[in-house]
Amino acid sequence: MTYNFFATLSRMKYIERWALMRNARSETLSEHALDVAMIAHALCTIGNVRFGRQLDADRAALIGLYHDASEIITGDMPTPVKYYNSDIRDAYKEVERIAEHRLLTQLPEDLRAPYEAIFEGTDSRDDQYMRRLVKAADKISALIKCMEESEAGNSEFRTAKESTQKIVEEMAAEMPEVRTFIEEFLPSYGSTLDELLGQS
């Protein structure tokens, strides 16, 4: 018997984000997932090294890779629509949950539990905090996209940049890992390759 889970996931490269907005450069769900995975890993590593936490950075990266996998089925719901009111937000969360379950049914039954844990998580305090950092990585990735579009002269992303920056700042006030990342790493985004490689 054959299973479709990974072939379905490979279609992340066909899902375009920011579909309601004019993009200077389009971004796929695959690209976004990779960015979120790397940033989530960095946030957990910062937490462990600088703030004495015991977070599983590798697991955070894995969760980041899968965090929007349900969009293969649902598509990318624009943020203003998704968060228009609590009824729509809650309904969409249920749609995401159903889509994730549909993906999991494409695995052999004996392999499902490890992937369910990636999608659903646990009630442990460390796991919950790690998932908050993955969410922060998601917002940082969105902010970077807005910055890149603004740097390219695309005013379409101006208000998205402002609102996303506000959310990231609020997260930074609660999570020192986020503050560290935006102070030490975010300023380099938008630099040229020569500038990046020339830094000591």
C-alpha positions, -999 to 999 in steps of 0.1 A, spaced: 0 0 0 12 35 -7 7 67 13 3 103 1 15 123 32 49 134 19 38 139 -17 10 161 -4 35 181 17 57 186 -13 29 208 -28 38 235 -2 59 250 -30 27 257 -50 10 277 -22 16 314 -26 14 337 5 2 373 6 -22 365 -23 -44 396 -18 -14 419 -21 9 430 -50 43 414 -44 76 426 -58 86 390 -53 62 361 -46 68 339 -15 58 303 -13 47 284 17 78 262 14 101 293 16 81 306 46 82 273 64 120 271 60 124 307 74 102 299 104 121 267 111 154 285 111 142 314 132 124 292 157 156 272 161 175 304 167 150 317 193 151 284 213 189 284 211 190 319 224 167 309 252 189 280 262 222 298 259 213 333 272 184 327 295 190 292 310 160 275 294 158 238 284 140 240 251 143 215 223 155 238 195 156 209 169 120 201 177 111 238 173 126 238 139 106 207 130 74 223 142 83 254 122 86 233 91 51 219 96 33 249 112 13 259 82 11 225 64 -27 226 66 -26 255 40 -20 228 14 -57 221 18 -71 254 30 -49 278 11 -33 309 28 -61 328 45 -52 365 46 -46 378 81 -73 406 79 -99 380 71 -87 353 95 -87 377 125 -116 399 114 -136 387 145 -135 359 170 -161 338 152 -141 338 120 -109 331 139 -124 302 158 -140 288 127 -108 289 108 -89 272 136 -114 244 134 -109 242 96 -71 241 102 -76 213 127 -97 193 103 -71 198 75 -43 187 97 -62 156 106 -68 149 69 -30 152 63 -23 128 92 -47 102 77 -23 100 47 3 83 69 4 46 79 -13 42 112 19 31 130 37 64 120 9 88 129 16 94 166 50 112 161 35 135 135 4 142 156 28 154 183 43 178 159 10 192 149 -7 192 183 20 194 210 18 186 247 6 204 278 41 207 292 52 242 301 84 239 280 64 227 250 39 255 253 66 281 256 85 266 226 53 268 205 50 305 215 85 310 201 75 292 169 46 316 166 70 345 172 92 331 145 62 331 122 56 368 129 93 376 125 93 359 91 62 379 81 80 411 93 110 403 72 88 398 41 73 432 47 107 448 52 119 432 19 89 444 0 93 479 14 130 479 5 119 470 -30 98 501 -31 65 483 -28 42 506 -6 16 478 -7 32 463 24 34 496 45 5 490 68 12 452 70 47 461 81 35 485 108 9 461 122 33 431 121 61 452 137 38 461 166 29 424 172 66 414 171 74 442 196 46 430 219 61 395 217 95 409 225 82 425 256 71 390 269 99 368 254 135 380 258 145 356 230 125 376 205 140 409 218 175 395 213 167 383 178 153 416 166 181 436 182 210 414 171 199 397 138 169 416 123 189 448 113 211 428 88 180 419 67 180 440 36 218 443 34 236 434 2 255 401 -1 288 420 -1 277 438 31 267 405 47 299 387 39 321 417 48 309 417 84 332 403 110 
